[in-house]
Amino acid sequence: MHAIKHQLDKPLLHDFAYIQAHKCPEVAHLQLKLLGSCARGVCAQKVSEVEAMVAGGIMDVLLSNEVVAPAKIARLVSLAAQGECSNWWR
């Protein structure tokens, strides 16, 4: 976790904490607690990772990958109703 905190000086890490290494909601909660106000949510690469985070109580999840399959888009629409839709580009 000290390495994560050290990385906070890099621009894209300020809003969303990356979960690629662990993909675990429990660890993501600890990560967000450690990062405090530096991260408002987590960043996922796959729809299944977003689903796992939302199911685990992480309600602000940025999907940083394209989604083209209609079934996956429908899953995301359902998830968006449960969590926050972030405007990360602001």
C-alpha positions as CSV (number, residue, x, y, z in Angstrom):
1,M,0.0,0.0,0.0
2,H,2.9,2.3,0.5
3,A,3.8,1.9,-3.2
4,I,0.3,2.9,-4.1
5,K,0.4,6.0,-2.0
6,H,3.8,6.9,-3.6
7,Q,2.2,6.7,-7.0
8,L,-0.3,9.4,-6.2
9,D,1.9,12.1,-7.7
10,K,1.1,10.7,-11.2
11,P,-1.7,12.6,-12.8
12,L,-4.2,9.8,-13.7
13,L,-4.2,8.2,-10.3
14,H,-5.9,11.0,-8.4
15,D,-9.5,10.2,-9.1
16,F,-9.6,6.4,-9.4
17,A,-7.6,3.7,-7.8
18,Y,-6.6,0.8,-10.0
19,I,-7.7,-2.7,-9.1
20,Q,-5.9,-4.7,-11.9
21,A,-3.6,-6.3,-9.4
22,H,-6.2,-7.7,-7.0
23,K,-9.7,-7.4,-8.6
24,C,-11.1,-7.9,-5.1
25,P,-13.8,-5.6,-3.5
26,E,-12.5,-6.1,0.0
27,V,-9.0,-5.0,-1.0
28,A,-10.5,-2.1,-3.0
29,H,-12.2,-0.9,0.1
30,L,-8.9,-0.9,2.0
31,Q,-7.2,0.8,-0.9
32,L,-9.8,3.6,-1.0
33,K,-9.5,4.0,2.8
34,L,-5.8,4.3,2.5
35,L,-6.0,6.8,-0.3
36,G,-8.6,8.9,1.4
37,S,-9.8,11.9,-0.6
38,C,-7.2,11.2,-3.3
39,A,-9.4,8.6,-4.9
40,R,-13.2,8.7,-5.2
41,G,-13.6,5.3,-6.8
42,V,-11.8,2.5,-8.6
43,C,-10.8,1.9,-12.2
44,A,-11.7,-1.5,-13.9
45,Q,-10.9,-2.9,-17.3
46,K,-13.7,-5.4,-17.8
47,V,-17.5,-5.4,-17.3
48,S,-17.1,-8.4,-15.0
49,E,-14.7,-6.4,-12.8
50,V,-17.2,-3.6,-12.6
51,E,-19.9,-6.0,-11.6
52,A,-17.7,-7.5,-8.8
53,M,-16.8,-4.0,-7.5
54,V,-20.5,-2.9,-7.4
55,A,-21.6,-6.2,-5.8
56,G,-18.9,-5.6,-3.2
57,G,-20.1,-2.1,-2.3
58,I,-17.8,0.1,-4.5
59,M,-20.3,2.4,-6.1
60,D,-18.0,4.7,-8.2
61,V,-16.3,2.6,-10.8
62,L,-14.6,3.8,-14.0
63,L,-14.5,1.3,-16.9
64,S,-11.4,2.3,-18.8
65,N,-12.0,0.1,-21.8
66,E,-14.3,0.0,-24.8
67,V,-17.5,-2.0,-24.7
68,V,-19.1,-3.0,-28.0
69,A,-21.1,-6.2,-27.3
70,P,-24.8,-5.3,-26.8
71,A,-25.1,-7.8,-23.9
72,K,-22.2,-6.1,-22.0
73,I,-23.6,-2.7,-22.7
74,A,-27.0,-3.8,-21.2
75,R,-25.1,-5.1,-18.1
76,L,-23.4,-1.7,-17.8
77,V,-26.7,0.2,-18.1
78,S,-28.1,-2.0,-15.3
79,L,-25.0,-1.3,-13.1
80,A,-25.1,2.4,-13.8
81,A,-28.5,2.6,-12.2
82,Q,-26.9,1.2,-9.0
83,G,-23.8,3.4,-8.7
84,E,-22.3,6.7,-9.7
85,C,-21.6,7.7,-13.3
86,S,-18.4,9.7,-13.2
87,N,-17.4,12.3,-15.6
88,W,-13.7,11.4,-15.4
89,W,-12.7,13.7,-18.3
90,R,-13.5,16.9,-16.3
